[in-house]
Amino acid sequence: MADTKPAVALLAPFVAVGRFIIALFASVGRVALFAARTLARVVVPPYYPARFFEQLAHIGWFSLPVVGLSRRWDRQDARIQSNISNPHKGKLCW
């Protein structure tokens, strides 16, 4: 009977590549299952509309004063910097 050790040694790189490919497909499959379960939860009840609108109010409506104040400070800062950078503003230069 012939010795099978040389054949096993020749197949070792293919075994390593195969293990890597199978592990890669397994990890991609886990990510795909996670994504599918996540998307399924979007369309499956229970829905909490009151909580949704509460969060919508917090994100959108209650942050408007912060946006308004930051806009005011930005305009004021731009006004101050334009006066500093142009000392001849409002004067005629011949």
URFEN-V504716 format. One record per residue. SS is DSSP state (H for helix, E for strand, - for the rest). Layout:
ss=SS
ss=SS
//
This chain:
ss=-
ss=-
ss=-
ss=-
ss=H
ss=H
ss=H
ss=H
ss=H
ss=H
ss=H
ss=H
ss=H
ss=H
ss=H
ss=H
ss=H
ss=H
ss=H
ss=H
ss=H
ss=H
ss=H
ss=H
ss=H
ss=H
ss=H
ss=H
ss=H
ss=H
ss=H
ss=H
ss=H
ss=H
ss=H
ss=H
ss=H
ss=H
ss=H
ss=H
ss=H
ss=H
ss=H
ss=-
ss=-
ss=-
ss=-
ss=-
ss=H
ss=H
ss=H
ss=H
ss=H
ss=H
ss=H
ss=H
ss=H
ss=H
ss=H
ss=H
ss=H
ss=-
ss=-
ss=H
ss=H
ss=H
ss=H
ss=H
ss=H
ss=H
ss=H
ss=H
ss=H
ss=H
ss=H
ss=H
ss=H
ss=H
ss=H
ss=H
ss=H
ss=H
ss=H
ss=H
ss=H
ss=-
ss=-
ss=-
ss=-
ss=-
ss=-
ss=-
ss=-
ss=-
//
